[in-house]
Amino acid sequence: MNQQKIIRLLVLLIVAAVVFFGGKAIWNYFVFKTIGVSPALSSITTLTPQLTISFTHAPDPSKVKISDTNYAYIDYKVVKNTLVIDLDQPLNKTLNYSITLESIGDRRGNKIQNKTYSFTPKETSYENLPKSQQQALINEQDKPMPSPETIDYSGMETLVSRGISNPQRQDLEWEFFNYKPTAKKITLATNQATQTRNTNGAGFVMTIPTIIDGKSYDSTVMYWGLTHVNLRITPQGGQPVLITQTLHSTTPYVTTKLDKRKYPIVNKLPYVSTDGYMITFGKISGSSNPTIVVTYYRPEAKDLANEWLVQNNASASSVPIIFDQKQ
């Protein structure tokens, strides 16, 4: 009899546990709220690389709007059930920072609004950071800035045997990069390419089936002489996108997305004009200063580029501008 009571008690406990944890899972599925922040706000130091906010379930990356005071962060991303905020480095120990979730939602329309996290960082050294934060700093520093060199190209080298010069091939690598700076792998099916003479001008036209990070495109390359190349990329079922217009774009610089909040113009770049100039934003190799690079082919294009910069509130006093004429 006692044994039966024990069994019944165990069954009841198991049922209660299932109801409790099942109910909690259902609650977390339907209710969207924050459940924690790491590190604790009181533990943030001048070198803390990230602030992670956890939710009951995954936020929708397209429904995130945050603001701050004293330029607390430089970027953020959604990782599973968390919002990872990259903090500005180094933080100032004399400033009080705040990061506000003005609005963040899930895919079912639930929202969290106007939730603020405030902190004053403590001064510290790298050696005193927790191991996880030390590793996060190392990982951030080890990330290469996006550039053509960070893209794995396949088939690009065979273009030389199809009549494209090495300078033109290098330009094409830059133009594919300008189309998608975050690309990981670009494959050119040169064995399926079609090549004809350009009936509307000098040189040749080559159409190449292209895969960019698993998606299909057609790349149309017009080239003439040893230095001139023109690229159009057409997404499958979409409209062609002109990437460049007879520009030599091998100026040695690396782009960065980390300055987009301090320099809003970066959201409009790279900008390629059919008037013969291209404007990019990056950091010149060997320098830590963000720079606007204007690459132009014809002398009159420099004036047109200057007009565009004025219209888009780019000031040489706030961001250095380099003009690079290509012959």
PLY file of the C-alpha trace (Angstrom):
ply
format ascii 1.0
element vertex 327
property float x
property float y
property float z
element edge 326
property int vertex1
property int vertex2
end_header
0.00 0.00 0.00
2.78 2.39 0.92
4.54 1.47 -2.30
1.44 2.35 -4.33
1.19 5.70 -2.54
4.81 6.41 -3.36
4.24 5.54 -7.03
1.13 7.75 -7.15
3.08 10.57 -5.52
5.89 10.23 -8.05
3.38 10.25 -10.91
1.79 13.41 -9.50
5.18 15.08 -9.19
6.05 14.17 -12.77
2.70 15.49 -14.03
3.18 18.69 -12.03
6.67 19.15 -13.46
5.40 18.59 -17.02
2.57 21.08 -16.47
4.94 23.62 -14.90
7.68 23.46 -17.51
5.25 22.98 -20.39
3.24 25.98 -19.21
6.43 28.01 -18.90
7.46 27.06 -22.45
4.02 28.03 -23.79
4.18 31.29 -21.81
7.61 32.10 -23.27
6.33 31.28 -26.75
3.47 33.75 -26.63
4.82 36.40 -24.24
7.70 38.54 -25.57
9.79 40.15 -22.84
13.36 40.59 -21.66
14.69 38.02 -19.23
18.21 39.24 -18.53
21.24 41.31 -19.46
24.90 40.31 -19.53
27.14 41.54 -18.09
25.25 43.14 -15.23
25.03 46.91 -15.77
27.02 47.51 -12.56
29.84 45.32 -13.95
30.37 47.14 -17.26
33.92 48.48 -17.64
35.63 50.84 -20.05
36.73 47.80 -22.10
33.54 45.73 -22.02
33.09 44.76 -25.70
29.40 43.82 -25.75
26.12 44.09 -23.93
23.79 41.11 -24.47
20.04 41.38 -23.79
18.13 38.09 -23.62
14.45 37.59 -24.52
11.87 34.86 -24.00
12.16 34.09 -27.72
13.91 35.46 -30.78
13.38 39.10 -31.80
12.71 39.96 -35.44
15.90 41.65 -36.76
13.76 43.90 -38.98
11.85 45.24 -35.95
14.73 46.60 -33.90
15.09 50.32 -33.19
17.49 51.49 -30.49
19.01 54.81 -29.44
21.65 55.88 -26.96
23.36 58.74 -25.14
27.06 59.64 -25.40
27.51 57.27 -28.35
27.33 54.11 -26.25
27.29 51.59 -29.10
28.56 51.18 -32.64
26.46 48.29 -33.94
24.09 45.50 -32.94
22.83 42.15 -34.19
20.21 39.55 -33.29
21.63 36.13 -32.35
18.92 33.56 -31.60
17.06 34.82 -28.49
19.47 37.68 -27.81
20.27 41.19 -28.96
24.06 41.62 -28.97
25.16 45.27 -28.82
28.77 46.12 -29.68
29.85 48.89 -27.32
32.07 51.81 -28.37
35.71 51.28 -27.42
36.98 52.43 -25.08
34.11 53.76 -22.99
34.69 56.88 -20.90
34.65 56.27 -17.15
33.39 59.84 -16.51
30.26 59.50 -18.66
26.88 58.02 -17.90
25.69 55.97 -20.87
22.27 54.69 -21.76
20.92 52.40 -24.45
17.18 52.50 -25.09
15.12 49.85 -26.87
12.79 52.35 -28.51
11.01 49.44 -30.14
11.81 45.77 -30.57
9.35 43.12 -31.68
8.96 39.47 -32.54
7.51 37.89 -35.66
4.02 37.68 -34.12
3.69 41.41 -33.65
4.50 41.61 -29.93
6.55 44.67 -28.95
8.74 46.02 -26.18
9.04 49.79 -26.18
11.12 52.43 -24.42
13.14 50.10 -22.18
16.38 51.81 -21.09
19.65 50.36 -19.77
21.92 52.92 -18.08
25.46 52.46 -16.79
28.66 54.28 -15.87
31.66 52.13 -16.79
34.42 51.32 -14.35
38.01 51.73 -15.41
39.87 48.47 -15.87
42.69 46.81 -17.79
42.49 44.00 -20.32
44.03 41.56 -17.82
41.18 42.15 -15.36
38.41 41.42 -17.86
36.59 38.08 -17.60
38.00 35.48 -20.00
34.85 35.56 -22.13
35.17 39.33 -22.62
38.88 39.05 -23.39
38.05 36.50 -26.09
35.27 38.72 -27.47
37.77 41.59 -27.81
40.25 39.31 -29.57
37.57 37.99 -31.92
36.52 41.54 -32.82
40.10 42.64 -33.47
40.83 39.51 -35.52
37.94 40.11 -37.90
39.29 41.32 -41.25
37.69 44.46 -42.62
35.55 43.58 -45.66
37.52 43.91 -48.89
37.93 41.91 -52.12
40.56 39.86 -50.31
37.96 38.56 -47.84
35.85 37.06 -50.66
36.55 33.54 -51.92
36.47 33.93 -55.72
36.22 30.86 -57.95
36.69 31.11 -61.71
37.98 34.69 -61.63
41.52 33.65 -62.52
40.36 31.92 -65.74
39.09 35.23 -67.16
42.64 36.08 -68.24
42.54 33.22 -70.74
39.31 34.75 -72.15
41.05 38.04 -73.04
40.61 40.05 -69.83
43.81 41.66 -68.53
45.02 41.37 -64.95
44.16 45.05 -64.16
40.63 44.45 -65.50
40.32 41.26 -63.44
41.38 43.15 -60.31
38.80 45.83 -61.08
36.11 43.17 -61.43
36.96 41.81 -57.99
36.42 45.31 -56.60
33.14 45.73 -58.48
31.73 42.41 -57.24
32.79 43.52 -53.76
31.00 46.87 -54.23
27.85 44.98 -55.20
27.92 42.87 -52.03
30.67 43.77 -49.53
29.50 41.02 -47.15
29.83 38.25 -49.75
31.68 35.14 -48.63
31.97 33.21 -51.92
31.50 34.24 -55.56
31.67 31.59 -58.27
31.95 32.51 -61.96
30.93 29.66 -64.29
33.33 30.76 -67.01
32.93 27.41 -68.79
29.30 28.43 -69.47
30.11 32.05 -70.42
29.09 33.54 -73.77
31.41 36.03 -75.43
30.67 38.34 -78.38
31.97 41.56 -79.88
30.32 44.70 -78.55
28.01 45.89 -81.35
27.42 49.21 -79.55
31.03 50.17 -78.93
34.58 48.97 -78.58
35.74 45.66 -77.17
33.80 42.59 -76.12
30.81 41.55 -74.02
30.92 38.44 -71.83
27.90 37.06 -69.97
28.82 34.76 -67.09
26.45 32.68 -64.90
27.39 33.66 -61.35
26.64 32.32 -57.87
26.98 34.79 -54.98
26.57 33.13 -51.59
24.29 30.47 -53.06
22.08 32.82 -55.15
22.06 32.89 -58.96
22.95 35.94 -61.05
24.08 36.81 -64.56
27.18 38.98 -64.76
27.62 41.02 -67.96
31.18 42.24 -68.43
32.05 44.79 -71.12
35.78 45.31 -71.60
38.09 47.02 -74.04
41.77 47.90 -74.13
43.81 46.78 -71.15
42.26 48.89 -68.38
38.59 49.53 -69.18
35.88 47.31 -67.76
32.17 47.68 -67.10
30.05 45.30 -64.97
26.32 44.76 -64.74
24.85 42.18 -62.39
21.34 40.82 -62.92
19.71 38.86 -60.07
17.68 35.88 -61.24
14.28 37.30 -62.23
15.37 40.85 -61.35
16.61 44.02 -63.03
20.28 44.57 -63.97
22.37 46.72 -61.60
25.17 48.86 -63.05
28.20 48.50 -60.79
30.77 50.66 -62.56
31.31 52.80 -65.63
34.84 52.57 -67.04
36.44 53.12 -63.64
39.76 51.80 -62.40
38.91 51.09 -58.76
42.01 49.51 -57.24
42.76 52.33 -54.78
44.22 50.54 -51.72
41.65 51.02 -49.00
39.52 48.80 -46.82
35.89 49.56 -46.12
34.28 49.48 -42.70
30.71 49.42 -41.49
31.56 50.26 -37.92
31.41 54.03 -38.44
27.95 54.21 -39.98
26.39 55.99 -36.99
29.12 58.61 -36.65
29.17 59.11 -40.42
25.64 58.63 -41.80
26.85 59.17 -45.38
28.26 55.64 -45.32
24.66 54.38 -45.61
24.60 55.83 -49.14
27.92 54.39 -50.23
29.37 52.95 -52.35
27.80 55.25 -54.95
28.53 54.62 -58.62
27.52 57.25 -61.17
27.10 56.77 -64.92
28.81 60.19 -65.19
32.14 58.47 -64.61
32.86 58.53 -60.90
32.55 56.27 -57.89
32.43 57.32 -54.21
33.37 54.89 -51.47
33.93 55.16 -47.72
36.65 53.38 -45.88
39.98 53.50 -44.13
43.15 53.95 -46.13
45.57 51.11 -45.45
47.84 52.07 -42.58
45.49 54.75 -41.23
42.80 54.66 -38.56
40.95 57.68 -39.98
37.75 57.13 -41.98
38.06 58.58 -45.47
35.81 59.26 -48.44
37.48 58.09 -51.65
36.34 59.60 -54.95
37.58 57.62 -57.96
36.95 59.35 -61.28
37.86 58.77 -64.92
37.18 62.12 -66.63
38.27 65.52 -65.20
34.72 66.92 -65.34
33.51 63.96 -63.26
35.41 65.36 -60.25
33.15 68.45 -60.24
30.03 66.27 -60.51
31.26 64.14 -57.62
31.83 67.29 -55.55
28.24 68.36 -56.24
26.96 64.98 -55.06
29.01 65.24 -51.86
27.64 68.72 -51.10
24.06 67.57 -51.75
24.57 64.64 -49.37
26.12 66.71 -46.56
29.62 65.28 -46.81
32.08 67.85 -45.47
35.83 67.70 -45.96
36.20 69.31 -42.53
34.55 66.35 -40.80
35.70 63.47 -43.04
38.86 63.62 -45.20
38.19 63.26 -48.92
40.71 61.79 -51.37
40.30 62.30 -55.12
41.85 59.54 -57.20
41.92 60.08 -60.96
42.36 57.00 -63.10
43.78 57.23 -66.61
0 1
1 2
2 3
3 4
4 5
5 6
6 7
7 8
8 9
9 10
10 11
11 12
12 13
13 14
14 15
15 16
16 17
17 18
18 19
19 20
20 21
21 22
22 23
23 24
24 25
25 26
26 27
27 28
28 29
29 30
30 31
31 32
32 33
33 34
34 35
35 36
36 37
37 38
38 39
39 40
40 41
41 42
42 43
43 44
44 45
45 46
46 47
47 48
48 49
49 50
50 51
51 52
52 53
53 54
54 55
55 56
56 57
57 58
58 59
59 60
60 61
61 62
62 63
63 64
64 65
65 66
66 67
67 68
68 69
69 70
70 71
71 72
72 73
73 74
74 75
75 76
76 77
77 78
78 79
79 80
80 81
81 82
82 83
83 84
84 85
85 86
86 87
87 88
88 89
89 90
90 91
91 92
92 93
93 94
94 95
95 96
96 97
97 98
98 99
99 100
100 101
101 102
102 103
103 104
104 105
105 106
106 107
107 108
108 109
109 110
110 111
111 112
112 113
113 114
114 115
115 116
116 117
117 118
118 119
119 120
120 121
121 122
122 123
123 124
124 125
125 126
126 127
127 128
128 129
129 130
130 131
131 132
132 133
133 134
134 135
135 136
136 137
137 138
138 139
139 140
140 141
141 142
142 143
143 144
144 145
145 146
146 147
147 148
148 149
149 150
150 151
151 152
152 153
153 154
154 155
155 156
156 157
157 158
158 159
159 160
160 161
161 162
162 163
163 164
164 165
165 166
166 167
167 168
168 169
169 170
170 171
171 172
172 173
173 174
174 175
175 176
176 177
177 178
178 179
179 180
180 181
181 182
182 183
183 184
184 185
185 186
186 187
187 188
188 189
189 190
190 191
191 192
192 193
193 194
194 195
195 196
196 197
197 198
198 199
199 200
200 201
201 202
202 203
203 204
204 205
205 206
206 207
207 208
208 209
209 210
210 211
211 212
212 213
213 214
214 215
215 216
216 217
217 218
218 219
219 220
220 221
221 222
222 223
223 224
224 225
225 226
226 227
227 228
228 229
229 230
230 231
231 232
232 233
233 234
234 235
235 236
236 237
237 238
238 239
239 240
240 241
241 242
242 243
243 244
244 245
245 246
246 247
247 248
248 249
249 250
250 251
251 252
252 253
253 254
254 255
255 256
256 257
257 258
258 259
259 260
260 261
261 262
262 263
263 264
264 265
265 266
266 267
267 268
268 269
269 270
270 271
271 272
272 273
273 274
274 275
275 276
276 277
277 278
278 279
279 280
280 281
281 282
282 283
283 284
284 285
285 286
286 287
287 288
288 289
289 290
290 291
291 292
292 293
293 294
294 295
295 296
296 297
297 298
298 299
299 300
300 301
301 302
302 303
303 304
304 305
305 306
306 307
307 308
308 309
309 310
310 311
311 312
312 313
313 314
314 315
315 316
316 317
317 318
318 319
319 320
320 321
321 322
322 323
323 324
324 325
325 326
